[in-house]
Amino acid sequence: MFCRYLLYTLLLSAVLLSSCAPLRPSLVGDQVSQDFAKGLLQEWSENSLPVTSVQGLAKVKVDTPEKSLNGTQVILAEKPNRLRAETLSPFGSPLLLLTADGETLRVSLPSRNVFYTGEATPANLGRFVRIPLRLTDLVSVLLYQPPIIDSLREEAFELQEGGWLLIRYHSKRRQELTFNNTRQLVEVSYYDRDELFLKIDYGDFADEGDPFPQLVGIELPRQTTTASLEFSDLETNGTLRPGIFQLAAPATATVISLD
């Protein structure tokens, strides 16, 4: 019996070391079946994939090596790659308006009477939202649908504090998904050659109604960048005004190409 326990401990330790799990081994419990793990993913998928759009008011905080930004934004996002963000002053007037309709990024700075336009690339998007993600990935994160990598091998474990950890491996990359004890996806981490390059946190789930998070956290260790969005008056699958993801330059504005 002792030999069997020792063998199990060594095997589990090897798995944890090979995957460089950010959790301490003492927090990881027994391994669970693949069927149970697939059930967690399927339940989350069935709850999140029907959401095609979100809109709401959010307190946004972004920390980068260059600066820290705090503010209130009206955010609208729609599958697969449409985004609108309005940064508001303390008095509610717009300081910045940004739209992306899949291909084109448009940004208006009313106080400076300047209008930017260019391709909706991660670099151009990152100049204004300070989160250098692809547009489709950013929209997916906002819709509680973070990308799931293809996997060649999967493992899943109980967590001592409650919930489950799923690990998906593909070549030299892996993805770790953490579910809480009510089976909600609360953390997704992406690793490249055992280096964490993106972590997404979800929280503040409504007690009633849609099982949708009101709080989103993003961490990009390579860029030393973190961001958090705390939503209020959040609506999913609401009616969006036609042309909401388009933005026209004011007649007197200076137009600057981002490309």
VOMIBA-136526 format. One record per residue (C-alpha): residue in three letters; x, y, z. Coordinates in steps of 0.25 Angstrom, whole numbers. Layout:
   code      px      py      pz
    Ala       X       Y       Z
...
***
This chain:
   code      px      py      pz
    Met       0       0       0
    Phe      11      10       4
    Cys      18       6     -10
    Arg       6       9     -17
    Tyr       4      23     -10
    Leu      18      26     -13
    Leu      17      23     -27
    Tyr       5      31     -29
    Thr      11      43     -22
    Leu      24      42     -31
    Leu      15      42     -43
    Leu       7      53     -39
    Ser      19      61     -35
    Ala      25      59     -49
    Val      12      63     -56
    Leu      12      76     -47
    Leu      27      79     -50
    Ser      26      76     -65
    Ser      14      85     -66
    Cys      20      96     -57
    Ala       6      98     -51
    Pro       5     112     -44
    Leu      -2     105     -33
    Arg       6      99     -21
    Pro       5      84     -21
    Ser      -1      85      -7
    Leu     -14      91     -14
    Val     -16      80     -24
    Gly     -23      68     -20
    Asp     -27      55     -27
    Gln     -28      54     -42
    Val     -42      53     -48
    Ser     -47      46     -61
    Gln     -46      51     -75
    Asp     -61      50     -76
    Phe     -63      59     -64
    Ala     -53      69     -69
    Lys     -60      69     -83
    Gly     -74      71     -75
    Leu     -68      84     -69
    Leu     -64      89     -82
    Gln     -77      86     -89
    Glu     -85      92     -78
    Trp     -77     105     -79
    Ser     -78     105     -94
    Glu     -93     103     -94
    Asn     -95     115     -84
    Ser     -85     124     -91
    Leu     -85     122    -106
    Pro    -100     126    -108
    Val     -95     140    -104
    Thr     -92     148    -117
    Ser     -91     162    -111
    Val     -89     170     -98
    Gln     -91     184     -94
    Gly     -89     192     -81
    Leu     -82     202     -73
    Ala     -69     198     -67
    Lys     -58     204     -58
    Val     -45     201     -65
    Lys     -31     200     -60
    Val     -19     198     -68
    Asp      -5     197     -63
    Thr       7     197     -73
    Pro      22     200     -71
    Glu      19     214     -77
    Lys       7     218     -69
    Ser      -5     215     -61
    Leu     -19     218     -66
    Asn     -32     219     -59
    Gly     -46     222     -64
    Thr     -60     219     -68
    Gln     -63     213     -81
    Val     -76     210     -89
    Ile     -72     196     -95
    Leu     -79     189    -106
    Ala     -74     176    -113
    Glu     -80     167    -123
    Lys     -75     154    -129
    Pro     -66     152    -136
    Asn     -58     164    -137
    Arg     -66     177    -134
    Leu     -63     186    -123
    Arg     -67     200    -118
    Ala     -61     207    -106
    Glu     -64     221    -101
    Thr     -56     227     -90
    Leu     -63     237     -81
    Ser     -59     249     -73
    Pro     -64     250     -59
    Phe     -75     259     -64
    Gly     -79     248     -74
    Ser     -74     255     -87
    Pro     -66     246     -97
    Leu     -51     247     -96
    Leu     -48     236    -106
    Leu     -57     228    -116
    Leu     -52     216    -122
    Thr     -58     206    -132
    Ala     -53     194    -139
    Asp     -62     187    -149
    Gly     -53     175    -152
    Glu     -44     182    -162
    Thr     -43     196    -159
    Leu     -40     203    -146
    Arg     -45     218    -144
    Val     -42     227    -132
    Ser     -47     240    -129
    Leu     -41     250    -118
    Pro     -51     261    -117
    Ser     -43     270    -108
    Arg     -32     270    -118
    Asn     -41     270    -131
    Val     -32     258    -136
    Phe     -37     246    -143
    Tyr     -29     233    -145
    Thr     -32     222    -155
    Gly     -24     210    -159
    Glu     -24     194    -159
    Ala     -30     188    -147
    Thr     -16     181    -144
    Pro     -12     177    -130
    Ala      -1     188    -130
    Asn     -11     199    -134
    Leu     -22     194    -124
    Gly     -11     194    -113
    Arg      -8     209    -115
    Phe     -21     212    -110
    Val     -26     201    -101
    Arg     -12     198     -96
    Ile     -16     183     -97
    Pro      -8     177    -109
    Leu     -17     166    -113
    Arg     -23     162    -126
    Leu     -37     168    -128
    Thr     -44     155    -129
    Asp     -37     150    -116
    Leu     -41     163    -108
    Val     -55     161    -112
    Ser     -55     147    -108
    Val     -49     150     -95
    Leu     -60     161     -93
    Leu     -71     151     -97
    Tyr     -66     140     -86
    Gln     -61     132     -98
    Pro     -46     131     -96
    Pro     -39     123    -108
    Ile     -38     108    -105
    Ile     -25     103    -111
    Asp     -25      89    -118
    Ser     -19      79    -109
    Leu     -11      66    -111
    Arg     -13      62     -97
    Glu     -22      66     -85
    Glu     -21      65     -70
    Ala     -31      69     -59
    Phe     -30      70     -44
    Glu     -38      74     -32
    Leu     -33      86     -24
    Gln     -32      85      -9
    Glu     -39      99      -8
    Gly     -50      94     -16
    Gly     -52      94     -31
    Trp     -44      87     -42
    Leu     -32      90     -51
    Leu     -32      85     -65
    Ile     -18      85     -73
    Arg     -18      84     -88
    Tyr      -5      81     -95
    His      -1      84    -110
    Ser      13      83    -114
    Lys      21      93    -106
    Arg       9     101    -102
    Arg      -2      98     -91
    Gln     -14     104     -85
    Glu     -19     103     -71
    Leu     -34     105     -68
    Thr     -39     107     -53
    Phe     -53     105     -50
    Asn     -59     108     -36
    Asn     -67      99     -28
    Thr     -80     104     -35
    Arg     -74      99     -48
    Gln     -72     113     -53
    Leu     -59     117     -61
    Val     -51     127     -53
    Glu     -37     126     -59
    Val     -30     123     -72
    Ser     -15     123     -73
    Tyr      -7     121     -86
    Tyr       8     116     -86
    Asp      18     116     -97
    Arg      30     107     -93
    Asp      26     107     -79
    Glu      26     123     -79
    Leu      13     129     -75
    Phe       9     139     -86
    Leu      -6     142     -83
    Lys     -15     140     -71
    Ile     -30     144     -71
    Asp     -38     144     -58
    Tyr     -53     145     -57
    Gly     -62     148     -45
    Asp     -74     155     -39
    Phe     -84     145     -45
    Ala     -99     149     -43
    Asp    -106     141     -33
    Glu    -118     140     -42
    Gly    -120     141     -57
    Asp    -109     139     -67
    Pro     -97     132     -62
    Phe     -88     143     -67
    Pro     -76     150     -60
    Gln     -77     165     -57
    Leu     -62     165     -54
    Val     -51     162     -64
    Gly     -36     163     -62
    Ile     -25     162     -72
    Glu     -10     160     -69
    Leu       1     160     -80
    Pro      14     157     -73
    Arg      23     158     -85
    Gln      18     173     -87
    Thr      17     175     -71
    Thr       3     179     -74
    Thr     -10     177     -65
    Ala     -24     181     -68
    Ser     -37     180     -60
    Leu     -51     183     -65
    Glu     -62     184     -54
    Phe     -76     185     -61
    Ser     -89     191     -57
    Asp    -102     190     -64
    Leu     -96     179     -73
    Glu    -106     173     -83
    Thr    -103     161     -92
    Asn    -110     159    -106
    Gly    -116     173    -105
    Thr    -121     181    -117
    Leu    -110     189    -123
    Arg    -112     201    -131
    Pro    -109     200    -146
    Gly     -95     205    -149
    Ile     -91     206    -135
    Phe     -77     200    -139
    Gln     -75     211    -149
    Leu     -69     224    -146
    Ala     -68     236    -156
    Ala     -58     247    -155
    Pro     -63     261    -151
    Ala     -63     271    -162
    Thr     -52     280    -156
    Ala     -44     268    -150
    Thr     -30     266    -154
    Val     -29     252    -159
    Ile     -17     243    -156
    Ser     -14     230    -163
    Leu      -9     219    -153
    Asp      -3     211    -165
***
